[in-house]
Amino acid sequence: MVRRHQPCRRAVALGLGAVFAGSTFGMQALAQDTRAAQTGAEVEEILVTGSRIARTGIDTSTPVSVIGVEDIKLSGAPNIEKILSDAPQFVASTNGGASANTVPGGTADVNLRGFGPSRNLVLVNGRRFAIYGPEQVTDLNTIPTALIERTEIVTGGSSAVYGSDAITGVVNFIMRDDFEGVEATAQTSYDSPTTTPTYNIDLTIGGNFAEGRGNAVVSVNYLNRGAITRGERGEWAFDSLSDGYVTPDSFSRRRAGVPVSVPNNSTCRQAGGVPGLIAGGSGDIPNGRFTGVPLFGSPTSNAGIDAALTAAGLAGMGPRGFTFDDAGTTVRPALQPQDDFNLGPDNYLQVPQERWMVNAFSHYDFTEKATGYVEFHFSNNRVDQQLAPTNIGGPFLLDVDNPYLAPPMQELLRQLDLAETGPTTITTGSSSRINNPNDGFAVLNVGRRLVEVGLRENVSDRNVWRMALGMRGDIGDVSDSFLRGLAYDVYYTFARTEETSRQSGNVSRSRFASALLSNNGAAPIANIFGANLSDAAVDAISIGATNVTEAELQVAAATLSGQLFDMPAGAVGVSLGVEWRYASSEFVPDEFLRSGDVVGFNPGLPTAGDVTAKEIFGELRIPLLANLPFVDNLTANAAFRRSDYDLEGVGDVWTYLYGLDWRMNEDIAFRGQFQRAIRAPNVADLYGGLRQSVEPATDPCSDRQPISGQTQTVRDLCIASGVPAANVFGSGVQSNTIIPALFGGNPNVGEEESDTRTFGVVITPRALPRLAITLDYFDISLDGAIAQLGGGLNNTLNLCYNIIQDINSEFCRAINRNPVTGEISIPYYAEIRQANTGGLETSGIDLQARYGFDFGWGLFGNGSSLDISTAWTHTDEFTLTPVQAFPNVKNRCVGAYGTTCGEPIPELKGVTRFTWTSGPLSLSLRHRYIDDVTVDRYLLPLRAGATPPAYADLVNPKLDAQNYLDFSFSFDVGRSVEVFGGMNNLLDDDPPVVGSSQVRANTWPATYDYNGRTMFIGLTVRTL
């Protein structure tokens, strides 16, 4: 809701269509509204988020929930995204928040209804805020938490009112813009496992001027959040866990067991093991792992190679290849998982953040009919990402007489050189070489973890500027019966984001390839066999990188609203407006990243483009009946928006809504609405340059494919797509739980289109005047979802090999493989571009309620009160259709998690708060509930009528329901000082642990509390 500025009037009404979850402000407002309705007192017209027509506040057909300032304070969270992600309407955002140790990263966003952060719209005071990157999403790190008066959440399409992106709804931050005095707040918090501190300081100064005609507020914020590595967190976070087989005595759901080797043609239990967690990691290891050598006695070997393998001690080598001891003198077969490199300890679990932010709001009444206003924002966010040392993999040429190898290994390379059948091109980064038979060079597939180069670090500095200028006011009536109470609002906003990221720990592929070869008879610079990479070699192959990302948003809009004319049941409300919007973005990668000649952080091509929209919109609110038996008020509402985009795939689009509000009496009301919404493609969707990323996925051609799926059809497809026949369903085809892929935009994508249906009831019984209950059903369906081909890498692999099973399909054509091993590995990527390929649908029920009690006793002599608020969402359906051309292929993800469904999507999620207030003291207990979820590897085929893997053979297939308790308090010391603090995750519950079906850190840290019990304490001092 956004109040009209009326300096001489006092607001006393808020919408009963909203339940104010957890805020004292909400309870007081609700009580005020009830009293005003009962006494007939004059109430001020307000603007409710989801509509541009002012009303008296007691009805709204769109469900709106509110998070108040008290909830923000009692949560102890200095950034607003954590508070929102705890709310039941939201699904955690994997790559947006404190646990997102990804590049690009360092941002915070929201994921309303689980459709992704680009499908909900973030507003500040009802206007679009700054955007970042080609994805054009608002970074919540730029929202001034200290100035938030309340946060209003509209769930369901709102494009007719607010334009593109409002597929699942709107998050509207209402700021304090009439503050008087000085207020300073300091807060510190830390976690119990590592005692890593977070400091947050806010200073707000405001006051009236010009005899009360104007007000100005300035707020400064400083935030410093410390880093936590997985090694520092320890316990469940230390190892890189994956699914495997362990001895029964060592089995644990939370830590690695003792691995069991399962021979060919045997099963885990026949080998004496049970499915369990193993300490896995990356197959690219510090002493080097080398493949591409024919196995002893295999059809691709010969007598000379077999003899050389025997002499080197590698006759028993398997598809994992071989490795060396630290000295590089002894060679042996590589083992899995014993040799795998633990990626965990050095990776950030919580990324550090340092932020400076300045916000200013001011308004001034030039006349009774003209109020000017201005908003200003500047913020600097510095966020670091830290990852384990880089690996390098792929085919590389070696001298057959490499001086760092013992004679048996030199002979093996010589035999490989002799066995070559013709010239081949070996591409390494920006260079390539021709390899011929018997030319003194042999090809080995190298997998080396370059620990000598050091950790990978990315330091992002992001500056954001935003300014809004506007004029609003009431211009009165055209006549007594037509166009009364007219009000206007005209504004222009400009926002710009500039980010510079500096990387270290990268390596040049071409330089690495050159360092492996002799130069004019001298020994190669790099000895990669064992732990022998010298400082000179590190200097020769290391590179830095600097990337620049810019984004800009301009909006100009004008609205005119008022009462069109009178009908027997009341006045018809109307709103008309126009809007112009321009969004642009550019990503300029470093030359090494641009050329692809880099390993460490992901390479990518430049991205640049812009999108312009011209729009007209309107809204009507029509009272149909009033003051009749069982019909206290029946009101219809409708809205439209016509948008003209300068995009080939979009052009002119229409969005609209219509609905009914039926208030039977003061006790009960019903509401329903239909909304058609769209999302136009953003710059990343349209013009995103190819970029490399690694994703958790399962290669159906590897031993990670379930036994039931290892069919002859799949085997034939694997061979046709480049897997050597001897390697199909072997461990060498996928040595890591993650697979590299190239992702990019498509300038021909069109808009997404969604339909939202909501039906609800609002109960505010006169017999219990402090009780309010809302129950709403929602159904959101999205067609033409702009997404990665097939819905992502894992879905593309699944569609190619397990579903469509056509080597000529676009999904199979997207897969490229290393011709030696059959692995999808650098530089042989899967290529996944954007397309209007899929569909999404979700439905469920939202329940929100609030009640308060007064007691005649208390600690400070004036009684006390207990306020109870609760908000729950039951999700009945969450279905992804990767390719709408194949509507029978659906991923029914409600109650699931994993590499296909992503973040856990619980059936039931809720938050309940009990707050007891006695005089200056408030004590609050919050309960957060997340329902249990089951791994998608099991649920999806089961729900599709296929045969899932045996449940007993899966590792931690179900993540138990989580119950978190949070305690907080506040105490007023006089009128000027407030002390507050609390403890979140009071019982110190650890997150559920998963292996191969994780996103990072052996769990889903954006969904579950990863840092144990956290404590916070703060002090607010104000002068009024």
Disulfide bonds with the S-S distance in Angstrom:
Cys701-Cys718 1.99
Cys800-Cys812 1.98
Cys893-Cys901 2.01
